[in-house]
């Protein structure tokens, strides 16, 4: 933008109007990546959970879980979480993998990823929680049956293009539980 020198304008106004693009660094493009939490459903199987639905990660002892009769096997029961009732789902069992053996003596207490959807808290029991990763969900590919187990398919938003790691759909898990 060219600025004409107007003797009636103060010098400071002319400088402010002058284009100083060469002094300002170019802004980086906006980062559209989302934060995803890597969790292990078994020793071999990992998945990612969007952090936008995650409240916290906790551990719950088996004696703190109240089993609820006549529920699917993947629903372990409820526990007290911040004075509220938290439903606990064994995600491994839900998707057709072996249930976590957290009640056996000497086994490590699994992690519970507390998620919220529609203001309803839900605890997703997983074997291990690793790290937060950044990925663009715009690049997700549709899951294919040969790549993922059939039980996992209804709960997947998509898979990462290079690794084939599934990104789980917390809303689909919650809807399945509350149907």
N, C-alpha and C positions, 0 to 999 in steps of 0.2 A: 504494500500500500504506500503510495507516494504521498508525502505531505507537502503542501505548498506553504511557503513561509508567509505568514500574514503579520505585518508589523503591528497590528492592533492586538494580537493575542500575546499573552505572556509567554516567555521562553519555556516555562514548565509545561504549559498546555501543549505547545508544539512538540516537546519531547515525548509527552505522554501519548500523543497521537501518532508519533513516528513508529514505524514498524521495527521492532527489535527482535524479530524471529531468530536472527542469528545468535542472540544471547540466550534464548530459552532452549533447553534441551528438548528433543522430541519425546513426547510422552509415549510410554510403551502401550501396546494395545491392551485392552482390558483383559484380565485373566478370567476366563469363563470356566475354569476347572473347579470341580467340587471336591470337598474333603470327604474321603471314604476311609472307613475303619476296616483293616484287614483282620479277619477272624478265621480260626480253624474249626471246621466242623468235624474233622477226624485227623489222623496223623498225615494223610495224604491230601485231603481236600480243604482248600481255603476258599473264602468268598469275601466280598466287600459289602459293607453296609454304609449307606449315606449318613453322614454325621448330622445332617439337618433334622433327622428324626431321633437322634440319640441324645439322651439326657445325661447318662453317666454309665460307668462300668463298675459293678460291684461283685462281691462274692457272697454266696448264701450257703450256709451249712444245711445239710440234709434235715437235721432236726428242726430247723426253722421253717420247713415247708409243710404246709397242711394239704394233704392229698384230698382231691375232690372226687367223689364216686361218680361213675358213669360218664367219665370224660374220655376223649381219645387218649391213647397211650402216650402221645407226644406232649400232652398237657400234664405237667408234673404236679400242679396244684397252685396254691397261692402262698404268699409270704407277706410280711409287713415291710413296707418300704415308705419311709417318711410318714408313718401314720396312715398310709393308704394300703389298700389291697392290691398286690401286684401278681398278676397271672404269670406263671412261668412255663415257657415252651422249650422243649428240647428240640432245637432246630435240626440237629443231625437226624433224629428220629422222624421228624416231620417230613424231611425230604427223602426218606427212604434209606438212609445210612444206618449203621448200627447205633443204638441209643448210647448216650454217654454213660459210663459206669462210675458215676460220681458217688453212689451210695456204698460202694465196696470199701472195706477197711484198707487204709494205706494209699488210696488213690487221691490225686490232687483235686481240690475243690474247683469245679469249673467256674468260668466267668459268666456273669449275667450282664448282658448289654440291655440297659433300660431304654426303651424306645417309647415314643408317644405318637399316637395318631388319633385324630379327632378327640383330643384331650383325654384319651384312655391310655394309661401306662401299661406296658407289656414288657416282661422280662424274657429276653432271648438267651437261652443257655447255650454256650459254645465252649469248646475245649480250651481254646487259647485266644487271646487278643494280642495282636502284634502292634502295628504302627498305623498312623494316619498317612494316607497317600493322597495325592492330588491327581485327578483324572478328569478329562472332559467327557461328560455323559452324552454329548452330541455325537461322539464317535462310536458309541456302543453298537455292536452288531447283534442281530437277532440270534437267540440261542438255537443250537441245532441238537437234535436228539442224540446223535452219535457222540457229540462232545460232552453233553451233560446227561446225568441220569434222569429217567422219566419223572421221578418224584420231585426233582428240583425244578423242572420246567415251569410249573405254575407260579413259582416264587421268584423268578428272575426278570429283572428289567432288561438285561442284555449282558453281553460279554465284552471284555476289553479286547480290542482288535489283535494285539500282538501276543498276549499271554493266554487268552481264552478264559481268564478269571471271571466268574459270574459276579454280577452286582445284584444283590438281593433286593426285592421289593418289600419293604417293611409294611406297607399298606396291604399288600396281598396276604402277607403272613397274618396280620391282625384280622383281616376280613375272614380268612379261613378259620381262625380260632373262634371268632364270635358269630359264625353262621349257625 
